[in-house]
Amino acid sequence: MSRPFPTTDPTWDMESVFSGGVQSETFEVERGWLQERADELAAQLSGLALPGSAPIEEAMLQGWRSFFDKNFEMHDRLSQAFCFATGMAAAHADDPRALRMPQKLVGVNTASSKLDVALKSRFRGLDDEVFEALLQDARFGDMQLYLKELRRDADAQLEPELEELAVELNRDGLHAWGTLYRQVSGRLKVSMELDGERQEMSVGQAKNLHDHADRQVRKASFESLNEAWATIAPTCAATLNSIVGAQQTLYERRGQDCLTYSLNANRVERATVDAMFEAARAVQPLLHRYLKAKQRLLGLEELHWYDIHAPVGQEAPTFSYEEAQLFIVEQVGSFAERVADFCKMALRDQWVEVEDRAGKAQGGYCSGLPVSGQTRIFMTFGGSTTGVTTLAHELGHAYHGWVMRDLPASERDLGMGVAETASTLLEVIVEQGALSQADDSQRLGLLDQRLARSVAFLMDIPARYDLELAMHEARAEGPLNEDQLTEMTETIFSRYFGESLASVDPLFWASKLHFYLTGLPFYNFPYTFGFLFSRAVYAQARQEGEGFIDTIDALLMDSGRMTSEELASRYLGGDLGDSKFWSAAMDDLASDVAEYETMVDAALRA
């Protein structure tokens, strides 16, 4: 049956993934299949090896291809099950049954991780000639980057029995701490007075008030959130202390530092991250000018953390969910019709959960369903323009996955920085579309939101990066505690914002989920990467015209089989290790700030 667009239903369709919700029997059947496949693959791998020298026998090559195909299929189906389980937990954070669903996959995840250890042990110390013979065999043509990274990681791991022990300990140690955080924070309630009444809401609902026009509401939201986080801050500190400590133990045993894993996972060089942040720090005086102009416009003696997203200009427009869908599709359609058609399909077919209600987890994300070739988007939509751009951002992630859906599994694994490319690109397109349609009174507010996003990616994210580095440095000296984490947060964020803000968020370390993602350490610099890389893509698209969408799609297709540096070189002709590449992506920032200051001065004279 055909569904209407725009949809009026703000909840997602999970029944087509696994029917039955938190009591899904089909999910339980799939969980059983996954465990059986993991056991089968472990038995198959035990009979596989690679010779000490070339050539490699035909039967051996065929056996390895069979193993990889079955392993990729298991990972796809495990990702699908994980998307469903975590989606249930996020959308129904007040239901203990839903919160337990991700835990049901812990056994399979552990078996998969142990299988990964065993696989790497086969490649550890592999002869160069044998490895080259494997790469040159036509059966492994889609696995070039995958195999090279597999060998790199194999040579870095400990003895197999130690790595297997680490997997088993992590199940009830490192990853269990992350699960504890999600469960405790997911149940957190925020109590605040709104419209003359005491209301209880989710963290996501309270965060949506940070861009409220009434400063007292923004302040109340900020203070109420901090009061709520303070109630679990000791638990958060103990959790973070254990996460960072467990990570450091593994890093030290493997002879790595705290960044090695994240850099490898992002397929990015350390020189690239250094050059990127060097360029970001160079433009921060421009962003301080913007914040000071905003302070003048708001008529405030001091600007605080909760004022960063205060709306300015004409009264901030609000959108119903239906209006937001239409606006996004219209703006994206002016850039590339086929991307707009995809957005329409994803929204119409209810791949999106945006309902503004209590009982939901904080934050927003896009998660893949590789078996069905779909995605699911989770967020809380409050009707603001920020909510519209966030929805566009997540739809960009979904489009990236859609473009890659028919590729072999070996070519669908993405570095997180590149994974932010399509998402931030759609965010920019919607933002630019809104600016192009705005009259002078509306333009001020939209330009303010554009610059506030620059603050987020060029000041907030670098501060998070420095804070996570500081956590590792401090943890190497001794346990982390609540007061220490708060002091570190205030010191580092004040270093970035202190020239413009009278206060920062002292409990940011507790409320930011990214610090607690045990499988994704340093999930901060990819956002600045995606923000600037996508702007470089957008600038080239505007220069080359409508046909560049084909180049963008090709770049997205190659994002799972090239490093970040290779992608930039091939499609943008750029060197990511040169800060000039990143600076060029911010060429319009100075003119944006100058225009904003001019408009603020005009508004104050009026």
N, C-alpha and C positions, 0 to 999 in steps of 0.2 A: 504494500500500500504506500502510495506516495505521500510524503510528509510536506507540510507547508513551510515556506520561508517568508519572513523570519519566524522561528519557532517561538511560542509563548511559554514553553516549558523550560525552566532554568536548571533542570536536573539532567544528568547524563543517563545514557542507556548502557547499563551493565548486564542486563538480562541476555543480550545477544552474545556476551562474552562467556559468562557462566550463569545459568538460570538459578533462581532461588535465593539470591542475596546472601546474607550472612549465614544462611543454612543451606547453601548450595550443595546439592549432591553431585552435580557434574564437576564442580571444583574438587571435591573429594576424590572422584574417579581419576581426574587428571593428576592429582597429587600422587596417587598410587602408581600411575603410569610413569611419572617422572622418577620415582624411587626405583622402579623396576629397570628403567632405561639406564640410570646411573650405575646400578649393579651390573647390568649387562656390559656396559662400556668398560667398567673396571676389569671385568673378566677378559674382554677383548684386548684391552691395552696390555694386560699381563703377558699376552702371547706375541706382542709386537716389539720389535727392536730395529735399530738401524745398524748397518755393518760398520766395521772400523775403517774401511776404505771402500772407494768406489770400484766397480759399478754396484748399483742396487738391483736386486732381483725383481723381476716383473711381479711376482706374487706378493712380495713385500710392499711394493709401491701400491698395488691394488688394495692391500689390507689397510694401509695407512689412509688412503682416500676414503675407504668405507668407514673407518673409525671417525675421521673428521666430519663426514657428512652426518653421521648419527649424532655426534657431539654437538654440531651446529643446530640440528633439529631439536635436541634436548634444550639447548640454551634459548632458542626461540620460544619454545613452549613454556619454559620456566619464566622467561620475561613476561609472557602473556599472563601466566598465573600470578606473578608478583604484581603486575599492574592492577589486576582485579583485587587482590588481597589488600594492597596498600590503599587502593581507592576506596574500598569498603571502610577501612580504618579511618581515612581522612574525612570522608563524608559523614561518618557516624561515630565521631570521636566520643560520644556520650554512651555508646553501646559496648559493654565489655566483650560481647561476642565478636563484634567487628574489630576491636583492638587486638583480639587474639588471632585474627586470620593470618597476618604476616608471619606469626610465630609457627604456623602450621607448615611453613616452607623452610624452616630452619634446618631440618634434617636433610632435605634435598640440597639446599645450598651448601651444607657442610660436605655432603657426598660429592657435589660438583667441584668444590674447592680442592678436596683431596684428589680427585681425578686430575685436576689441573696440575697439582704437585707431581703426580706420577708421570703425567705427560711431559712436563719440563725436565724430569729426571732423564728421560730418553734423549733429550736434546742437549743435555749438559755436557760440555767438553766435546761436542760433535766435531769430527774431522771436517776441515774446510771443503775438501774435495767431495765428500759425501753430501754435505749441505748444498753445495752448488749443483750437484746432480739432481737433488730433490727440487730445487728451484727451477731447473731447466726442463723438468718433465712436464709435458702438456697438461697432465691431470691436475697440476697445482698452479695453473696459470692465474687463477683468481685469488691466490693465497700468498702473493709475493711479500707484501708488507706484514701480513699476519705472521708468516713463518720467520721473517727477520726479527720481529719483536718477540716472538716466542723463544727464539734462540738467545736473544739478548737477556731476557728475563730468566731463562734457564741458567745461564752462566752466572747470574747474580744471586741465585737462591742458595740457601743452606743445603746441607745434606738432606735427602728426601725424608728421612725419618724425623728430622727436626722440623721441617716445613709442615709435615703432616701433623705433628704434635701442635704446632702453632695454629693450624686450622681448627683442630679440636678445642684448643683452649680459647680461641677467639669466639667460638660459638657461644660459650657461656661467660666470656670475658669482654673483649673489645666490643664486639657487635651487640652483646647484651646491654652494655652501657648505653649505646645509641638507641636501642629499643626502649630502655627505661625512660630516656629523655622524651622520646616521642609520645609515650603513654602518659607520662606525668604532664607534659606541656599540652598535650591534646585535650586533657580534662580540665585545664585551667579555665576558670571563670573570671570575668572582669566585671566588677560592680562599680557603676558610676551613675551620677545624677544627670539626667538628660530630659529636657523639656519639663522640668519641675518634678520629675519622678525618678526614683531609684530603680535602675535597670540592671539586669544581669545579661551579659553577652559573651560571645566567644572572643578570643584574641583577634581573629580576623575582622570581626565586626568593629571592635574597638579601634584597630589600626586604620580602618576606613575613615575614621573621624579625624585623622591627622591633617586632612586637607579641607576641613570644615571652615566655612567663612567666619564663624564666630570664634574669636581667639580663646574665650573662656571654655568653649567646648573642646578645642584642640588641647588646651592645657589640662583640662579635666581628663581627657582621654589618655594623654601622656602620663599623668600622675597616677591614674587608676591602673593603667597597664603596669607601671613600675611597682605599685603596691602589690599587684597580683604576682608579678615575677619575684618580688622580694620574699614572698611566702615559700617559694620553692628554690630560692637562690642557693641555700646550702646544699640541696640535692644536686642542683646544676653544677656547682663547683666541684663536688665529689665526683660527679660523672665526667666532667671535663678533665679533671686531674687524672682519672683512670684511663680515659681515651688517649690523651697525649702521652701518658706514661707507657701504655701498652704499645703505641706506635713507635715510640723511641727505642724500646727494647728490641723490636724487630729491625728497625733501621740500623741500629748499632751492630747487631749480629750480622747483618748483610753487608756491612761496610758502606752504608748509604747515609745521606743526610735527610732532613725532613722534607726536602723539596723533590728528591729524586723520583719518587713514585708518581707524584702529581704531574711533574714535567713529562714523564714517559706516557702517562695516561692521556695527556693533552697533545701528545706528539709535537712538542714545542721545545725549543732550546732555551737554556737559561739566559743566554745573551738576548734572546727575543723579549723575554719578560723584563729584563733589566732595561732594555732600550725603550720599551713601552712605558714603564713607570717613570723613566727619566723624562720622556716627553710629557707625560701627564703632570708631573710635578712642575714642569716649566710653565704651564698655563694656569696654575692655581692662583697667581695674583689677579688674573682676569676674573676668576670665579669669586674671589673676595670682593672685587669691584661690584659684581652683580649682586652679591648678598648685601653689601652696604647700600646699594641703590634700593633694594627691596625694603630694607629697614627704613629708609627715608620715606618711601611710598606708604608703608604701613603706619608711619608716624610713631614708631616705637623708640624708646630710649635704648633698648637692648633687643637683640634678636636671639631667640633661644632655639633649641633643637626642634621643638614642636611648631616653629614658625617657618621652617624651610619650605614646606608645601602649602603654606597659606595661600589661598587664591587671591589674585589681584585683578585690577581692571574691572570690566563689566562683571556683574554678578555671574559667578561660575555656572556654565550650563550644566544641566543634569540630563541624563539619558535613561530611558527605560531600556530594558534588555533588548527589546525589539528594535528600538532606535539605534542602539549600539551596533547591532548586527548589520543593519542597513548602511550605517555610516562607514563601517570598516569595509564592507564589500564595495561600496561606491569608490572609496579612496584607493583601495588596492586595484580595482578595475581600471583606474586611470593610468596605472603603472603597467599592469600585465593582466589581461583578461583571464588567462587560465589560472592564475593564482587566486583571483577573485572567485572563480568558479569552484575552486577547491574549498575556499573559506565558506562559501555558501553551502556546499555539500556537508562539510564537517559540522556546521551550526545546525543545519536542517535535520541531519541525522542524529543529533544529540550526542555528539562526542564530548560535550562540554557540561561541566557542573559548575554553576555560578551562583546558586541560590544564596541569598543573604539571610542567614538564619543562625540561631545558636546551635551548638552541638557539632560544629565543624572544626577541623584542625586549622591552624594558621597557614598562611602562605599560598603559593600557587605554583603549579608545575604542569608539564606535559609529559606523559608517559606512553611508551610505545606498546602496540599489540602486534608483534611481528608476524604471527601466524595468520591473522586476518588482514594484515596490511593497513591497520587503522591506528589511531592514537586516542588517548583520553586526556582532557584538560581539566584541571581542578583549580578553582579560585573562588573568592567571594566578591561578587560584583555589587558595588554600592551605588552606582549611577554616576560617578564622577568621570571627568575626561581622563583622569589617571587610570581609572578602571577600564576605559575603552582602549587605551594604549597597551595596558597589561594584557587584555584579551587578544589584541592584535599580535603582541609579542608571542604569546603561547600558540596562536594559530600559525605563526611563522615556524615555530618548532615542528608543528604538525605537518606543515607543507614540506619541510626538509625530509621528514620521515616518509612522506608520500612519494616524493621524487625517487627515493632510494628503495622503495618497497620491493621491487622485483630483482634487486641485486642479490648475489650470493651472500650468505650470512657473513662470510669472511671479509666482505667489503662494506658492511653496514655498521661497523663499530666506529664511533666518532670520538675525536678529542673534544673535550668540553668547550674549549674556546671557539673552535670552528662550529660547534653545535649551536653557538649563540649567534651565528651569522644571519641566517634567514629570519630568526625571531626578531633581532634588533632591526633588520632591514625593514620588515613590515611595520614595526613600531615607528621608524623614521618616515615611512611612506604615509602612514595615517597622520602623523604629526604634521608633515609638510602639507598634506591635503587640507587639514584643518586651518593651517596658517594661510594658505592661498585663498580660502573662502572667507576669511575673517575681515570684518571692518576694523577701523582703528581701535575702537573700544574693546573689541574681542581680541585683537592681535596682541595687546599687552599681556593679557592673561595667558594666551597660548605660548607666547615667547617666554614668559616666566616658567611655564611647565617644561619647555624645551631646555632652558638653562638649569632648571632644578635637576633634570635627568643628567646633564653634564656634571653637576655637583656630585650626584650619586656615583657615576662611573669613574670620575677623575679625581675625586677626593675621598668619598666614602669607601669605595672598594680598595684603593691603596691603603687606607687606614686599617681596614679589615686584614689585609695581607700582612701589614706590619704587626698587627696585634697577634695574628696566629704565629708569626715568627717569634714574637716576644714570649708567647705561651711556651713554645718549645725551648727557648733559651732559659726561661725561668724554671721550667719543669726539670731541666737537666741539673739544676742546682738543688732542687728539693720539691716537695709537694706544693701544688697550687691550692690557694684557699680563696674564699669569697672576697675578702677585703683586698687581697693582692690583685685579683682579676679586675675588680672595680677600679682600683688605682691605675692599673696598666691601661685599661680602657680610657679613662679620663685623660691620662697623660698623652696617649698616642692620638686620640681623636682631637684633643685640644691643639696638638701640634699641627694638624691639618686645618681645623676649623676655628681655632682660638682667636684669630685676627678678626673674625666676623661674628662669632657666636659667643654669647655670655655663658652658655652651658651646653653640654653634650649629653648623650644618654649613658648614664653610668652603668646600667645593667644590660647594655648591648650584648655583652659576652654571654649573658644568660638567655636572651630572647632570640638570638640569631641561630636558627636551625642549622645553618651551614657548618657551624663549628662542631656539630654533633653527628655529621654524616660520616660514619666510620669507614665507609668504602670510598669516600670522595674527599680526602684531605685537601686543604687549600682550594676549596671551591669558592674562590673569590676572584683571582686574577683572570679566569676565563670570561667574566662579565666585561671587564675593561677591554679585553681582547676582542670580544664579539662586538662591543659598542663601536670601537674604532675601525676594526676590519670591515664591518658592514657599511660604515660611512665611506670607506675607501671604495667599496663595491658600488655603493649608491652614486658616488661622484663620477665613477667611470660609466655607470649606466646612463646618467644624465648626459654625459658627453657623447656617448656612442649611439644613444637613441633606443627605439623600441626593440630592435633585434637583440639587444644585450641580454634579454631575459633568457635566451638560449644559452648564452655564456654562463649566466648565473646558475641555470639548471645543471650545466656541465660541471661547474665548480662544486655544486652540492653533491653531484654523483661521485666526484673524485675525492670528496672529503673523507671517505672511509678507506681510501687506498693511497693517500699521500700524506706527508707531514704538512704541518702548517706552513713551514718555510717553502716547501715545494709548491703548494697551492698559490701562495702569494707571488712567487716567481713566475709561474706559468700563466696565471690569469690576470695579475695586476702589474706584472713587471717590477715588483718591489722586493726589497731586502728587509725582512723583519728584524734583523739584527742592527739596523740603522735607525736611530731615533728620528731621523728625518722622515721616514715613511709614516711613522705614527703622528708626527707633527703636522704633516700634510693633511692627514685625516681630520685635523682640528682647525683647518684654515678659516672656517666660517665662524669660529668662536669669538674672535675679536670683534667682528662686525655685529654679531648678535648682541654682545655685551654693550657695544657703543649705541646700537639702536635702542636697547632696553633703557640705558641711562637717559637718552634723549627723550624717550616716551615718558619716563618717570618725571623728568624735569618739567615737561609740558603739562603732565597731569597735576603736578604740585602748583604750577602757576595758574591753572584754570580755576 
